[in-house]
């Protein structure tokens, strides 16, 4: 079971494997401010009643048989979302991890830091319908930290998440993204579909064998909806508000047994210099095959 690291990783995990591919700011994040700007039976009919009683007995037997068959089936495991104090979200099916959502970044040299390293303040949303995380995430070799606000709200069968990142000091970043990580052990051999307005859905089979480093980036392009393992108990659907750049990667090359669906705000080999006042915002929904219970931080 993969879990996100809690400290800065001295690794090039998830570096841009497509040379020269820049996605700033055309990712699913929207840059919103820059540089400081902002049933009736008839009585007496014996024959009718006799037929009715016969149908009633038959119906009762059918119901009992159906109940017996249902009790022989395995119970559907419950779905839950466990929220860390940092804002990192773990989706669970029963007691095992289904996926994780992580706001993370890469400093110069593609040195990675997970949201698990963030210092945050946590508060409940009005009527206790979700949680808000406000915090800072130090980015290695970048010259400072970024600040962020994240809200997590329950939906009838899923979650709605909103991220806003604010740059408060000059920073040099290779990457800034929200990552949906899928454990290889659970999703190996499953199919992922990316919906595109003009070309329909693109299907991708998640590989069993670890690809060579230069092929670790499994797919890159634009989309609005990502469906993972549809029709299974672990099905996930990620929906964005607008067409955006998406990247699918196999992280085993970087010693993480997971596939990553990356939603980038920045992804530049040469690095992006950000000025104070720059803001990024991302809203997404996750739909699952049943109700999701929020386990608060």
DRENDRENVO-745179 format. One record per residue (C-alpha): x, y negated, z. Coordinates in pm, 1 decimal. Example, Ala and Ser with C-alpha at 12.3 -4.5 7.8 and 13.67 -1.06 7.14 Angstrom:
<recs>
rec east->1230.0 | north->450.0 | up->780.0
rec east->1367.0 | north->106.0 | up->714.0
</recs>
This chain:
<recs>
rec east->0.0 | north->0.0 | up->0.0
rec east->150.8 | north->-324.4 | up->-111.0
rec east->145.3 | north->-622.8 | up->120.2
rec east->284.2 | north->-963.6 | up->40.3
rec east->615.8 | north->-1054.0 | up->205.9
rec east->610.0 | north->-1297.0 | up->495.4
rec east->933.5 | north->-1474.7 | up->420.4
rec east->1115.3 | north->-1624.9 | up->127.3
rec east->1234.2 | north->-1354.0 | up->-113.7
rec east->1576.7 | north->-1384.8 | up->-264.7
rec east->1454.6 | north->-1239.7 | up->-591.5
rec east->1353.3 | north->-1340.3 | up->-940.7
rec east->1017.3 | north->-1165.1 | up->-889.8
rec east->774.6 | north->-1262.3 | up->-1160.5
rec east->1011.8 | north->-1486.5 | up->-1349.3
rec east->899.3 | north->-1588.5 | up->-1695.6
rec east->991.6 | north->-1289.3 | up->-1914.0
rec east->872.7 | north->-1458.4 | up->-2231.7
rec east->1164.2 | north->-1686.5 | up->-2302.3
rec east->1073.9 | north->-2049.0 | up->-2325.6
rec east->706.2 | north->-1999.8 | up->-2230.0
rec east->586.7 | north->-2308.0 | up->-2047.4
rec east->237.4 | north->-2339.0 | up->-1901.1
rec east->231.4 | north->-2680.1 | up->-1741.4
rec east->-32.0 | north->-2801.0 | up->-1678.3
rec east->-242.6 | north->-2584.6 | up->-1917.6
rec east->-297.1 | north->-2307.5 | up->-1661.9
rec east->-626.2 | north->-2243.6 | up->-1480.4
rec east->-535.5 | north->-2516.5 | up->-1236.8
rec east->-654.7 | north->-2860.7 | up->-1336.6
rec east->-423.6 | north->-3147.1 | up->-1268.3
rec east->-656.8 | north->-3409.8 | up->-1126.3
rec east->-419.8 | north->-3683.1 | up->-1023.0
rec east->-65.1 | north->-3772.9 | up->-1108.0
rec east->185.1 | north->-4012.5 | up->-971.2
rec east->-32.5 | north->-4149.0 | up->-689.6
rec east->-358.0 | north->-4204.9 | up->-896.7
rec east->-636.8 | north->-3977.5 | up->-798.5
rec east->-5252.2 | north->200.3 | up->-434.5
rec east->-5777.1 | north->344.7 | up->-399.3
rec east->-5956.7 | north->663.9 | up->-356.1
rec east->-6345.2 | north->701.0 | up->-409.2
rec east->-6504.1 | north->861.6 | up->-92.5
rec east->-6709.7 | north->1185.1 | up->-129.4
rec east->-6532.7 | north->1323.9 | up->-431.4
rec east->-6389.4 | north->1648.9 | up->-293.8
rec east->-6220.1 | north->1751.3 | up->-618.3
rec east->-6054.0 | north->1417.2 | up->-643.2
rec east->-5936.2 | north->1437.9 | up->-282.6
rec east->-5804.9 | north->1791.9 | up->-335.1
rec east->-5598.2 | north->1673.7 | up->-630.7
rec east->-5477.0 | north->1377.7 | up->-429.7
rec east->-5368.2 | north->1598.6 | up->-139.1
rec east->-5183.9 | north->1828.4 | up->-380.9
rec east->-5004.3 | north->1531.5 | up->-536.4
rec east->-4922.3 | north->1396.0 | up->-191.0
rec east->-4763.1 | north->1728.2 | up->-83.7
rec east->-4566.5 | north->1742.6 | up->-408.0
rec east->-4454.0 | north->1383.7 | up->-367.3
rec east->-4347.2 | north->1439.6 | up->-6.8
rec east->-4144.4 | north->1743.7 | up->-110.3
rec east->-3978.3 | north->1540.2 | up->-386.2
rec east->-3883.3 | north->1268.4 | up->-138.2
rec east->-3740.0 | north->1521.6 | up->107.9
rec east->-3534.4 | north->1685.1 | up->-166.4
rec east->-3405.1 | north->1345.6 | up->-279.3
rec east->-3307.0 | north->1252.7 | up->76.1
rec east->-3129.2 | north->1585.0 | up->120.9
rec east->-2936.7 | north->1532.2 | up->-201.3
rec east->-2840.2 | north->1179.0 | up->-100.7
rec east->-2714.2 | north->1292.9 | up->238.2
rec east->-2484.0 | north->1538.9 | up->64.0
rec east->-2312.5 | north->1256.1 | up->-128.3
rec east->-2011.2 | north->1078.5 | up->18.4
rec east->-2091.4 | north->741.9 | up->174.6
rec east->-1985.6 | north->433.2 | up->-21.8
rec east->-1693.9 | north->269.8 | up->155.0
rec east->-1752.4 | north->-83.6 | up->272.6
rec east->-1584.6 | north->-387.3 | up->118.8
rec east->-1422.1 | north->-657.2 | up->325.9
rec east->-1189.2 | north->-953.2 | up->290.3
rec east->-928.0 | north->-991.5 | up->564.3
rec east->-795.8 | north->-1345.9 | up->586.8
rec east->-450.3 | north->-1414.2 | up->724.8
rec east->-386.4 | north->-1735.1 | up->918.5
rec east->-180.2 | north->-1851.4 | up->620.6
rec east->-481.0 | north->-1826.6 | up->387.1
rec east->-357.2 | north->-1515.6 | up->209.0
rec east->-657.2 | north->-1289.8 | up->132.1
rec east->-652.6 | north->-908.8 | up->144.0
rec east->-949.0 | north->-729.8 | up->-20.1
rec east->-1016.7 | north->-391.4 | up->140.2
rec east->-1218.0 | north->-86.0 | up->34.3
rec east->-1271.3 | north->98.0 | up->359.5
rec east->-932.3 | north->82.9 | up->529.9
rec east->-715.1 | north->64.3 | up->218.9
rec east->-607.2 | north->-242.0 | up->28.1
rec east->-783.4 | north->-310.0 | up->-298.4
rec east->-612.9 | north->-635.7 | up->-392.5
rec east->-453.2 | north->-949.0 | up->-251.1
rec east->-483.0 | north->-1318.1 | up->-342.1
rec east->-176.9 | north->-1529.2 | up->-279.8
rec east->-99.4 | north->-1895.9 | up->-349.7
rec east->275.2 | north->-1877.5 | up->-415.8
rec east->560.9 | north->-2061.1 | up->-579.6
rec east->908.0 | north->-2026.8 | up->-730.4
rec east->1187.6 | north->-2267.6 | up->-660.6
rec east->1484.8 | north->-2321.2 | up->-893.0
rec east->1638.6 | north->-1993.9 | up->-1007.6
rec east->1294.6 | north->-1832.9 | up->-976.9
rec east->1338.1 | north->-1782.9 | up->-600.2
rec east->995.6 | north->-1674.5 | up->-475.8
rec east->798.4 | north->-1772.7 | up->-167.4
rec east->463.2 | north->-1619.3 | up->-67.9
rec east->174.2 | north->-1803.9 | up->95.2
rec east->237.1 | north->-1577.3 | up->395.5
rec east->523.6 | north->-1815.4 | up->483.2
rec east->293.7 | north->-2119.3 | up->509.6
rec east->219.6 | north->-2310.1 | up->829.1
rec east->-154.1 | north->-2382.6 | up->842.1
rec east->-443.8 | north->-2514.5 | up->1045.8
rec east->-764.2 | north->-2308.4 | up->1017.8
rec east->-1120.5 | north->-2432.1 | up->1059.3
rec east->-1465.4 | north->-2281.3 | up->999.7
rec east->-1680.5 | north->-2420.9 | up->723.2
rec east->-2025.5 | north->-2563.6 | up->817.5
rec east->-2273.4 | north->-2298.1 | up->943.1
rec east->-1975.3 | north->-2060.8 | up->973.3
rec east->-2002.7 | north->-1981.6 | up->600.7
rec east->-1635.2 | north->-1930.0 | up->533.1
rec east->-1302.5 | north->-2082.3 | up->627.9
rec east->-1075.8 | north->-2372.4 | up->537.3
rec east->-695.9 | north->-2353.1 | up->547.9
rec east->-483.7 | north->-2667.4 | up->541.4
rec east->-109.4 | north->-2621.5 | up->538.8
rec east->236.9 | north->-2662.5 | up->396.2
rec east->446.4 | north->-2413.1 | up->203.4
rec east->824.2 | north->-2469.5 | up->197.0
rec east->966.4 | north->-2385.6 | up->-144.1
rec east->1331.8 | north->-2267.1 | up->-150.8
rec east->1582.4 | north->-2481.4 | up->-337.8
rec east->1304.2 | north->-2717.9 | up->-447.7
rec east->1393.5 | north->-3004.0 | up->-219.1
rec east->1089.0 | north->-2975.4 | up->6.5
rec east->742.4 | north->-2828.5 | up->53.8
rec east->402.5 | north->-2850.9 | up->-106.2
rec east->79.4 | north->-2911.9 | up->86.6
rec east->-247.7 | north->-2733.8 | up->12.1
rec east->-610.3 | north->-2690.3 | up->112.5
rec east->-787.4 | north->-2360.1 | up->50.6
rec east->-1153.8 | north->-2273.1 | up->115.5
rec east->-1294.5 | north->-1919.2 | up->113.9
rec east->-1674.1 | north->-1878.0 | up->101.7
rec east->-1886.5 | north->-1560.5 | up->81.0
rec east->-2108.8 | north->-1483.3 | up->-218.7
rec east->-2381.5 | north->-1211.6 | up->-229.4
rec east->-2127.6 | north->-970.3 | up->-383.8
rec east->-1792.0 | north->-1139.0 | up->-365.6
rec east->-1605.5 | north->-1455.9 | up->-278.3
rec east->-1561.8 | north->-1811.5 | up->-402.9
rec east->-1218.1 | north->-1965.4 | up->-353.5
rec east->-1100.6 | north->-2319.0 | up->-409.8
rec east->-739.3 | north->-2433.4 | up->-397.1
rec east->-603.1 | north->-2785.9 | up->-404.2
rec east->-228.5 | north->-2841.2 | up->-404.0
rec east->-76.7 | north->-3183.6 | up->-336.6
rec east->283.1 | north->-3284.1 | up->-401.2
rec east->394.1 | north->-3523.4 | up->-126.8
rec east->766.5 | north->-3540.4 | up->-206.6
rec east->976.9 | north->-3490.6 | up->-520.9
rec east->995.7 | north->-3117.0 | up->-603.0
rec east->1163.5 | north->-2906.7 | up->-868.8
rec east->963.8 | north->-2587.7 | up->-938.4
rec east->992.4 | north->-2299.1 | up->-1183.5
rec east->652.0 | north->-2162.8 | up->-1083.0
rec east->333.1 | north->-2250.6 | up->-897.8
rec east->41.6 | north->-2006.0 | up->-916.6
rec east->-234.1 | north->-1804.4 | up->-751.5
rec east->-168.1 | north->-1432.0 | up->-794.7
rec east->-418.9 | north->-1145.8 | up->-775.6
rec east->-208.7 | north->-838.6 | up->-694.1
rec east->-341.1 | north->-487.2 | up->-763.0
rec east->-165.9 | north->-185.2 | up->-603.1
rec east->-26.8 | north->49.8 | up->-867.3
rec east->-131.8 | north->358.2 | up->-667.3
rec east->-497.8 | north->252.0 | up->-691.3
rec east->-515.2 | north->97.6 | up->-1038.3
rec east->-268.4 | north->299.6 | up->-1246.2
rec east->-432.0 | north->406.5 | up->-1574.3
rec east->-728.4 | north->171.8 | up->-1529.8
rec east->-827.9 | north->-78.5 | up->-1798.2
rec east->-829.6 | north->-453.7 | up->-1763.6
rec east->-1035.5 | north->-675.2 | up->-1995.4
rec east->-975.6 | north->-1044.5 | up->-2060.2
rec east->-1270.9 | north->-1227.9 | up->-2216.0
rec east->-1197.2 | north->-1493.4 | up->-2475.4
rec east->-1464.9 | north->-1715.9 | up->-2637.1
rec east->-1347.5 | north->-1674.6 | up->-2996.6
rec east->-1205.4 | north->-1323.5 | up->-3011.4
rec east->-1415.5 | north->-1135.1 | up->-2751.2
rec east->-1261.7 | north->-912.5 | up->-2485.2
rec east->-901.6 | north->-796.3 | up->-2501.8
rec east->-839.9 | north->-458.6 | up->-2333.7
rec east->-519.0 | north->-365.6 | up->-2156.8
rec east->-433.9 | north->-24.2 | up->-2009.1
rec east->-233.6 | north->-61.4 | up->-1688.1
rec east->74.4 | north->157.8 | up->-1743.1
rec east->174.4 | north->461.5 | up->-1539.9
rec east->543.0 | north->427.1 | up->-1616.6
rec east->740.0 | north->122.2 | up->-1513.2
rec east->819.6 | north->-76.5 | up->-1826.4
rec east->1161.1 | north->-210.1 | up->-1913.2
rec east->1232.9 | north->-554.3 | up->-1770.9
rec east->1179.4 | north->-735.0 | up->-2100.0
rec east->832.3 | north->-570.9 | up->-2125.4
rec east->725.9 | north->-631.0 | up->-1766.4
rec east->501.1 | north->-911.0 | up->-1886.9
rec east->214.1 | north->-692.6 | up->-2012.4
rec east->-2.9 | north->-967.8 | up->-2158.5
rec east->-18.8 | north->-1344.5 | up->-2180.6
rec east->-285.6 | north->-1565.1 | up->-2334.3
rec east->-603.5 | north->-1755.2 | up->-2261.8
rec east->-924.7 | north->-1633.4 | up->-2098.3
rec east->-1212.4 | north->-1718.6 | up->-1868.7
rec east->-1304.6 | north->-1379.5 | up->-1719.7
rec east->-1089.6 | north->-1085.2 | up->-1616.4
rec east->-1257.3 | north->-748.1 | up->-1546.8
rec east->-1054.3 | north->-476.1 | up->-1377.8
rec east->-1159.5 | north->-108.0 | up->-1371.6
rec east->-1526.6 | north->-178.9 | up->-1463.2
rec east->-1776.8 | north->87.2 | up->-1359.2
rec east->-1562.6 | north->219.3 | up->-1073.8
rec east->-1594.3 | north->168.6 | up->-697.4
rec east->-1293.9 | north->-61.0 | up->-710.6
rec east->-1415.5 | north->-282.6 | up->-993.1
rec east->-1315.9 | north->-648.4 | up->-971.3
rec east->-1423.6 | north->-943.9 | up->-1184.6
rec east->-1236.6 | north->-1272.0 | up->-1166.4
rec east->-1415.7 | north->-1570.9 | up->-1318.4
rec east->-1261.4 | north->-1910.3 | up->-1392.2
rec east->-1447.8 | north->-2234.1 | up->-1456.1
rec east->-1285.5 | north->-2297.1 | up->-1793.2
rec east->-1060.8 | north->-2138.0 | up->-2055.0
rec east->-710.0 | north->-2115.3 | up->-1911.6
rec east->-370.2 | north->-1952.1 | up->-1951.0
rec east->-335.1 | north->-1611.5 | up->-1783.4
rec east->-41.6 | north->-1374.9 | up->-1740.3
rec east->-53.5 | north->-1002.9 | up->-1650.8
rec east->269.8 | north->-852.0 | up->-1518.8
rec east->404.0 | north->-524.5 | up->-1379.1
rec east->597.3 | north->-614.3 | up->-1063.3
rec east->774.2 | north->-281.8 | up->-1015.2
rec east->1077.2 | north->-429.2 | up->-1185.5
rec east->1100.6 | north->-659.6 | up->-880.6
rec east->1041.9 | north->-379.8 | up->-627.1
rec east->671.7 | north->-446.2 | up->-571.8
rec east->437.9 | north->-156.4 | up->-654.6
rec east->168.2 | north->-383.0 | up->-794.9
rec east->27.6 | north->-530.9 | up->-1112.1
rec east->-14.4 | north->-906.6 | up->-1101.3
rec east->-279.0 | north->-1125.3 | up->-1263.6
rec east->-116.7 | north->-1466.3 | up->-1250.7
rec east->-308.5 | north->-1794.0 | up->-1273.6
rec east->-29.9 | north->-2045.9 | up->-1331.3
rec east->-20.0 | north->-2415.8 | up->-1269.1
rec east->350.6 | north->-2421.8 | up->-1359.8
rec east->560.0 | north->-2154.7 | up->-1530.9
rec east->877.5 | north->-2303.8 | up->-1674.6
rec east->1220.6 | north->-2149.9 | up->-1715.8
rec east->1373.7 | north->-2494.8 | up->-1720.8
rec east->1182.7 | north->-2612.3 | up->-1415.1
rec east->927.8 | north->-2887.8 | up->-1368.3
rec east->1006.2 | north->-3204.5 | up->-1173.8
rec east->696.6 | north->-3314.1 | up->-982.6
rec east->644.8 | north->-3657.8 | up->-835.8
rec east->460.1 | north->-3742.0 | up->-514.1
rec east->89.3 | north->-3783.0 | up->-573.1
rec east->59.6 | north->-3501.5 | up->-828.1
rec east->-240.6 | north->-3280.6 | up->-753.4
rec east->-361.8 | north->-2944.2 | up->-886.9
rec east->-703.1 | north->-2782.1 | up->-827.5
rec east->-829.2 | north->-2430.8 | up->-901.4
rec east->-1178.7 | north->-2283.4 | up->-843.2
rec east->-1244.0 | north->-1913.5 | up->-896.5
rec east->-1496.5 | north->-1645.1 | up->-804.0
rec east->-1432.8 | north->-1278.1 | up->-736.1
rec east->-1719.5 | north->-1032.1 | up->-787.3
rec east->-1711.0 | north->-679.2 | up->-641.1
rec east->-1948.9 | north->-376.9 | up->-652.7
rec east->-2123.7 | north->-474.5 | up->-326.5
rec east->-2140.4 | north->-718.4 | up->-33.3
rec east->-1807.8 | north->-830.6 | up->108.9
rec east->-1764.4 | north->-885.8 | up->484.5
rec east->-1531.4 | north->-1169.4 | up->581.4
rec east->-1283.4 | north->-1081.7 | up->854.2
rec east->-1166.1 | north->-1417.9 | up->980.8
rec east->-812.8 | north->-1518.0 | up->1069.2
</recs>
